Amino acid sequence: MYNTKKLLLSTALLLSSGSLIAATTAEQAAELGASLTPIGAEKAGNAAGTIPAWNGGLAGSSDRYNNPFADEQPLFTITAANAEQYKDKLTPGQLAMLNKYPTFSIPVYPTHRTAAMPQEVYDAAKANATTAQLTDGGNGLQGFNTAIPFPVPNDGLEVIWNHMTRYRGGALERTFVQVPVQANGSFTPVKINEKMSWPTHLKGGTNPEKDANILFYFVQQVKAPARLTGNVLLVHETMNQVTQPRQAWTYNAGQRRVRRAPQIAYDAPGTASDGQRTTDNLDLFNGAPDRYNWNLVGKQELYIPYNSFKLADRGLKYEDILKPGHLNPELTRYELHRVWKVEATLKEGERHIYAKRTFYIDEDSWQIAVVDHYDGRGELWRVGEAHQFQYRDANVPWLTAEALYDLQSGRYLVGSLTNEEGDGFDFTQRFKHKDFTPQAIRRLGK
């Protein structure tokens, strides 16, 4: 088995000219595809046999919603009554959810390491291992291609950059709902259409002038309810948001104007979220990392949402899924997986509504699986969970739902649900540069 302790000890970093250069060696990079998976997870299972070895993941099916584990039953279910027995494999936020809601439970199923990506992603990750560098104190990247710059990470910032740059299909269009759920369980779904493209997947290829420092392009359009329709957000997501802040524009249907939107960042309220998430809560974390100190605690085994085929079932209605306080636990699935644990603490002199965030990142996909958020008093406030799902037709491990629970108000927010939206995610779409311009969102707004 790959020596994780040795990896965490080999964190020598060179600081020079404002750059932070990772000390990944050729010897470490050579383990990719050997003792490590092509993107850096430990290939072997655990000693107890409760986590199996990775054998290539789950790929190649055109029927993404067919549940290959439909006949499996939970090994056991964690409730408030027996949580103490399993607390070493739960986060403080998960324990708090069990304590707050008698109806919340964590059904634990057999572990399947299903994450799989295209070969070109694996090749890029291996090349990145010895070329990618953090720059400007960790706020930017260079020497990076395609996805996953640091498959053999040396610190917390490298782990979080792996999450932000992980493979999500290269280009896609998705229609989903984001649902603020009130404490009594009432809700009104907000239907959203999004288009995303990384520069390498644009029609005509990359443009060195336009795409310099661009991680991806993004357009978000609210389609329902009627009171929110016509509002459109455009983002040019930059790799270094300190030297070149995220470029954002909004089209306001009421004003019929496109405006620059520099406030679309950090803890600004998220789109149509009823104040239940920050801008950087989307995807459990996104955007500039410069307001926090990032500490890599290490790796641990954790019960995390995984292989959420049941939750993605096309026969479900949103009323089946959304219950007072939390998602319906009869539809969720948790498995034991290894995760990277990263603690982000607010820098002195910086401002954010979250003074501390603890991230637990799935080793097989670099998807943040669980995150605990603490307020300025040091009290646990919000708990985020990503219900992961392998899009087998596109070899993309991503989400079928992301939930953000507010322990203080009893409300929660769910995004990425597509059960009533057809296929939801379309990874075959290809866009042009002109689709991601202020003129384009003005047309969409009309």
C-alpha positions in Angstrom: 0.0 0.0 0.0 1.2 3.5 -0.8 2.7 5.2 2.3 0.3 8.1 3.1 2.3 9.1 6.1 5.4 9.4 4.0 3.5 11.6 1.6 2.3 13.9 4.3 5.8 14.2 5.7 7.3 15.1 2.3 5.7 18.6 2.3 8.9 20.6 1.7 7.8 23.7 -0.4 10.0 26.3 -2.0 9.0 29.9 -1.5 10.5 32.3 -3.9 9.4 35.5 -5.8 5.8 35.1 -4.4 5.4 31.6 -5.9 4.7 28.4 -4.0 6.3 25.5 -5.9 5.2 21.9 -5.0 7.9 19.4 -4.3 6.3 16.4 -6.1 9.2 14.2 -7.2 9.5 12.0 -10.3 9.5 9.0 -7.9 6.2 10.1 -6.4 4.7 10.7 -9.8 5.8 7.3 -10.9 3.4 5.8 -8.4 0.4 7.1 -10.5 -1.1 4.0 -12.1 1.0 1.7 -9.9 0.3 1.9 -6.1 -1.8 4.9 -6.8 -4.8 5.3 -9.1 -4.1 7.5 -12.2 -5.4 10.5 -10.3 -3.7 9.9 -7.0 -5.9 7.7 -4.7 -4.5 4.7 -2.9 -5.3 1.8 -5.3 -5.3 -0.8 -2.6 -8.1 -1.4 -0.2 -7.9 -1.0 3.5 -6.6 -3.6 6.0 -10.0 -4.4 7.3 -11.4 -5.2 3.9 -14.2 -2.7 4.3 -12.8 -0.6 1.4 -12.0 -2.6 -1.7 -9.2 -2.0 -4.1 -9.8 0.4 -7.1 -10.1 -1.7 -10.2 -10.9 0.9 -12.9 -14.2 2.2 -11.7 -17.6 2.0 -13.2 -17.7 3.1 -16.8 -19.0 2.3 -20.3 -22.8 2.1 -19.8 -25.1 4.2 -22.0 -27.9 3.9 -19.4 -26.6 6.2 -16.7 -29.6 5.9 -14.4 -29.7 2.1 -14.3 -28.8 1.2 -10.7 -26.2 -1.6 -10.6 -26.6 -1.9 -6.8 -30.4 -2.0 -6.7 -30.4 -5.4 -4.9 -28.1 -4.3 -2.1 -29.4 -3.7 1.4 -27.7 -1.5 4.1 -25.1 -3.2 6.2 -26.4 -1.1 9.1 -28.0 2.3 9.7 -26.5 4.9 11.9 -29.0 6.9 14.1 -28.7 9.1 17.1 -29.1 6.0 19.3 -25.9 4.2 18.0 -23.9 7.2 16.6 -21.3 6.9 19.4 -20.3 3.5 18.0 -19.4 5.0 14.7 -18.3 8.5 15.6 -14.7 8.0 14.5 -16.0 7.7 10.9 -18.4 10.6 11.0 -17.8 14.3 10.9 -18.9 16.7 13.7 -21.6 18.0 11.3 -23.0 14.5 10.6 -23.1 13.8 14.3 -24.9 17.2 14.8 -27.5 16.2 12.2 -28.2 12.9 13.9 -28.5 14.7 17.2 -30.8 17.5 15.9 -33.2 15.4 13.7 -34.7 12.1 15.1 -35.8 11.4 11.5 -32.2 11.7 10.1 -30.2 8.6 9.6 -27.2 7.4 7.7 -27.8 4.0 5.9 -24.4 2.4 5.2 -24.0 0.2 2.2 -21.1 -1.9 0.8 -18.3 0.3 -0.6 -17.9 0.4 -4.4 -15.1 2.5 -5.9 -16.9 3.5 -9.0 -15.0 6.7 -10.0 -13.7 6.6 -13.6 -12.5 9.2 -16.0 -11.3 9.3 -19.6 -7.7 8.2 -20.3 -6.7 11.7 -21.5 -7.6 13.0 -17.9 -5.3 10.3 -16.4 -2.5 11.2 -18.8 -2.9 14.9 -18.0 -2.9 14.3 -14.2 0.4 12.3 -14.5 2.0 15.1 -16.5 0.7 17.7 -14.1 2.3 15.9 -11.2 5.7 17.2 -12.0 4.9 20.4 -13.9 1.9 22.1 -12.1 2.8 24.9 -9.6 0.9 27.1 -7.2 1.6 30.7 -7.7 1.0 34.0 -5.9 0.9 32.4 -2.5 -1.3 29.5 -3.6 -4.0 31.7 -5.4 -3.2 30.6 -8.9 -1.8 27.8 -11.1 0.7 27.4 -13.8 2.1 24.4 -15.7 -1.4 22.9 -15.5 -3.4 21.1 -18.2 -7.0 19.7 -18.3 -7.7 18.6 -14.7 -6.2 17.7 -11.4 -2.9 19.6 -11.1 -1.7 17.8 -7.9 -2.5 14.1 -7.9 0.2 13.7 -5.2 -0.7 16.7 -3.0 1.6 18.2 -0.5 -0.7 20.6 1.3 -4.3 21.7 1.8 -4.3 24.2 -1.0 -3.2 21.6 -3.5 -6.0 19.4 -2.4 -8.6 22.1 -2.7 -7.3 23.1 -6.2 -7.7 19.4 -7.2 -11.4 19.8 -6.2 -11.8 23.0 -8.1 -10.1 21.7 -11.3 -11.4 18.1 -11.2 -12.8 16.6 -14.4 -16.5 17.5 -15.1 -16.8 16.5 -18.7 -15.0 19.4 -20.3 -18.3 20.9 -21.5 -21.9 20.4 -20.6 -25.4 21.9 -20.4 -27.6 21.0 -17.4 -31.1 21.7 -16.3 -31.8 21.1 -12.6 -33.6 22.5 -9.6 -32.3 24.3 -6.6 -34.7 24.1 -3.7 -34.7 26.1 -0.5 -36.6 24.0 2.0 -38.2 25.7 5.0 -38.1 24.2 8.5 -41.7 22.9 8.1 -40.7 21.1 4.8 -42.5 23.5 2.4 -40.6 24.4 -0.7 -40.7 26.0 -4.2 -38.2 24.6 -6.7 -36.1 27.1 -8.7 -35.4 25.7 -12.2 -32.0 26.6 -13.5 -30.3 26.0 -16.8 -26.5 26.2 -16.9 -23.9 26.0 -19.7 -20.2 25.4 -18.9 -17.1 24.9 -21.0 -13.5 24.6 -20.3 -11.4 26.4 -23.0 -10.1 23.2 -24.4 -13.6 22.1 -25.3 -14.8 25.2 -27.1 -15.6 24.9 -30.7 -12.5 26.2 -32.6 -10.3 25.4 -29.6 -8.6 27.7 -27.2 -7.7 31.3 -28.0 -4.4 32.3 -26.3 -5.5 35.9 -25.9 -9.1 35.3 -24.7 -8.4 32.2 -22.6 -5.3 33.3 -20.7 -6.0 32.6 -17.0 -9.4 31.2 -17.7 -10.4 28.0 -15.9 -13.9 27.7 -17.4 -16.8 29.7 -18.8 -20.2 29.6 -17.2 -23.8 30.9 -17.9 -26.6 30.4 -15.5 -30.2 31.2 -16.4 -33.2 31.0 -14.0 -36.2 29.4 -15.8 -38.8 29.2 -13.0 -40.6 30.4 -10.9 -42.0 33.2 -13.0 -40.9 35.9 -10.5 -37.2 35.0 -11.1 -37.2 34.2 -14.8 -35.2 36.3 -17.2 -32.2 36.8 -14.8 -29.0 35.6 -16.2 -25.4 35.3 -14.8 -22.3 35.0 -16.8 -18.9 34.1 -15.3 -15.4 33.8 -16.7 -13.8 31.8 -13.9 -10.2 32.8 -13.7 -7.4 30.5 -12.3 -5.8 33.3 -10.3 -8.7 35.4 -8.9 -6.3 37.6 -6.9 -4.3 39.1 -9.8 -7.4 38.9 -12.1 -10.7 38.7 -10.1 -13.5 36.5 -11.4 -15.2 38.3 -14.3 -18.9 38.3 -13.9 -21.9 40.0 -15.4 -25.7 39.8 -14.7 -28.7 40.5 -16.9 -31.6 41.9 -14.8 -34.9 41.3 -16.6 -36.6 44.1 -14.7 -34.0 46.7 -15.7 -33.2 45.0 -19.1 -29.5 45.8 -18.6 -26.3 43.9 -18.4 -24.1 45.0 -15.5 -20.6 43.9 -14.3 -21.0 42.0 -11.0 -17.8 42.0 -9.0 -19.7 41.0 -5.9 -20.4 37.5 -7.3 -17.7 36.0 -5.0 -16.8 34.8 -1.5 -19.8 35.1 0.9 -22.1 37.1 -1.3 -25.6 35.5 -1.3 -25.9 32.7 -3.9 -28.3 32.9 -6.8 -31.9 32.2 -5.9 -30.9 30.5 -2.7 -33.2 32.4 -0.3 -30.0 33.4 1.6 -29.2 29.8 2.4 -25.8 29.6 0.7 -22.9 31.9 -0.2 -21.5 32.2 -3.7 -18.5 30.1 -2.7 -20.8 27.3 -1.3 -21.8 26.2 -4.8 -20.2 22.9 -5.6 -19.4 22.8 -1.8 -16.5 25.2 -2.6 -15.5 27.4 -5.5 -13.6 30.6 -6.3 -10.6 32.3 -4.8 -9.0 30.6 -1.8 -7.1 33.7 -0.6 -9.1 34.5 2.5 -8.3 31.3 4.3 -5.3 29.4 5.7 -5.5 25.8 4.4 -4.2 23.0 6.6 -3.9 19.5 5.3 -4.7 17.3 8.4 -4.3 14.0 6.6 -6.5 11.1 5.4 -9.1 9.2 7.2 -11.9 6.7 6.5 -15.4 8.3 6.6 -19.0 7.4 5.8 -19.9 9.7 2.9 -22.7 9.9 0.3 -21.7 7.7 -2.6 -23.2 5.8 -5.6 -26.5 7.7 -5.1 -28.3 5.9 -7.9 -31.4 5.5 -5.8 -31.6 9.3 -5.2 -31.2 9.8 -9.0 -34.1 7.6 -9.9 -36.2 9.2 -12.6 -39.4 7.9 -11.1 -39.0 10.1 -8.0 -40.7 13.4 -7.5 -39.1 16.2 -5.5 -41.8 15.8 -2.8 -40.5 12.2 -2.3 -36.9 13.5 -1.7 -37.4 16.7 0.3 -38.5 16.2 3.9 -38.6 18.6 6.8 -35.0 19.1 8.0 -33.2 16.9 5.5 -33.3 14.6 2.5 -35.4 11.5 2.8 -32.9 8.9 4.3 -34.8 6.1 2.6 -33.3 7.4 -0.7 -29.7 8.1 0.4 -26.7 5.8 0.4 -23.5 6.2 2.3 -20.3 4.1 2.0 -17.0 3.9 3.7 -14.3 5.8 1.7 -10.9 7.4 2.3 -11.0 11.1 2.3 -8.5 13.9 2.5 -9.3 16.2 5.5 -8.5 19.9 5.0 -9.2 22.7 7.6 -9.6 26.2 6.3 -9.4 29.0 8.9 -10.1 32.6 8.1 -6.9 34.7 7.9 -6.5 37.5 10.3 -7.9 40.7 8.9 -10.1 38.9 6.3 -13.9 38.8 6.3 -16.2 35.9 5.7 -19.4 34.6 7.4 -17.6 31.3 7.8 -14.7 31.6 10.3 -13.7 28.0 9.7 -14.5 25.2 7.3 -13.5 21.6 7.4 -13.5 19.8 4.1 -13.5 16.0 3.5 -12.5 15.2 -0.1 -13.1 11.9 -1.8 -9.7 10.4 -2.8 -11.1 8.7 -5.9 -12.7 11.7 -7.6 -11.4 14.9 -5.8 -15.0 15.8 -5.1 -15.7 17.4 -1.7 -18.0 14.9 -0.1 -18.8 16.6 3.2 -18.0 20.1 4.7 -18.6 21.5 8.1 -19.0 25.3 8.4 -18.4 27.3 11.6 -19.5 30.8 12.4 -17.6 33.6 14.0 -18.3 32.3 17.5 -16.7 29.0 16.6 -20.1 27.2 16.6 -21.1 24.6 14.0 -23.5 26.3 11.6 -24.0 24.5 8.3 -23.3 21.0 7.0 -22.8 20.4 3.3 -23.0 17.0 1.6 -22.4 16.0 -2.0 -24.4 13.0 -3.1 -22.1 11.6 -5.7 -23.0 9.7 -8.8 -21.0 8.2 -11.7 -22.3 9.4 -15.1 -21.2 6.3 -16.8 -22.1 7.4 -20.3 -19.5 10.3 -20.0 -17.0 8.8 -17.5 -17.7 11.7 -15.1 -18.0 11.3 -11.3 -20.1 14.3 -10.2 -23.3 15.0 -8.3 -26.9 14.1 -8.3 -27.6 16.4 -5.4 -25.8 18.7 -3.1 -27.3 19.6 0.3 -26.5 22.4 2.7 -28.1 22.1 6.1 -28.5 25.0 8.5 -28.3 23.6 12.0 -29.4 26.9 13.5 -32.5 27.7 11.5 -33.6 24.2 10.6 -33.8 25.2 6.9 -31.7 23.6 4.1 -30.9 24.1 0.4 -30.6 21.3 -2.2 -29.1 21.8 -5.6 -28.4 19.7 -8.7 -31.6 17.7 -8.5 -32.8 16.5 -11.9 -35.3 13.8 -11.3 -38.1 15.7 -13.0 -35.9 17.3 -15.6 -35.3 14.6 -18.2 -31.6 13.6 -18.4 -30.6 16.7 -16.6 -26.9 16.7 -17.6 -25.8 16.7 -21.2 -22.1 16.3 -21.7 -22.2 16.2 -25.5 -22.8 20.0 -25.9 -20.1 22.2 -27.4 -20.1 26.0 -27.3 -18.3 28.9 -28.9 -16.6 31.9 -27.3 -19.5 34.1 -28.3 -21.9 32.0 -26.2 -20.1 33.4 -23.1 -20.3 37.1 -23.7 -22.4 40.0 -22.2 -24.2 40.2 -25.6 -25.2 36.5 -25.3 -26.8 36.8 -21.9 -28.7 39.9 -23.1 -30.2 37.8 -25.8 -31.0 35.0 -23.3 -32.7 37.5 -21.0 -35.0 38.6 -23.7 
